[in-house]
Amino acid sequence: MLTVEKDNECEEIFIHGSPDKLRWLASRITAVAEEAESQGQAHDHLMTEEWAGSELDSDAQGSNEGHEIVNKLTIYAWRANG
């Protein structure tokens, strides 16, 4: 299970995940960082099934707190200058 959720005011983002999915997310972030180091920039898209993806789940874990699902998470990385 892996969800990205936001509060009603869009001021806070929440990531809910099982240990294996959080490790998977960490590996995806690492891969984007490594690609940016060698290529100068990189990005990755994670989406729910509703947005033609399979990386994110659609059942809000924080629904008792009024959280809403974020259907797409885009991770960007740029090589640092200097």
NORWO-V682959 format. One line per field, one symbol per residue. ss: DSSP state (A for helix, B for strand, O for the rest). A space follows every 50 residues. Layout:
BEGIN
ss=???
END
This chain:
BEGIN
ss=OBBBBBOOOOOOBBBBBOAAAAAAAAAAAAAAAAAAAAAOBBBBBBBOAA AOOOOOOOOOOOAAAOOBBOOBBBBBBBOOOO
END
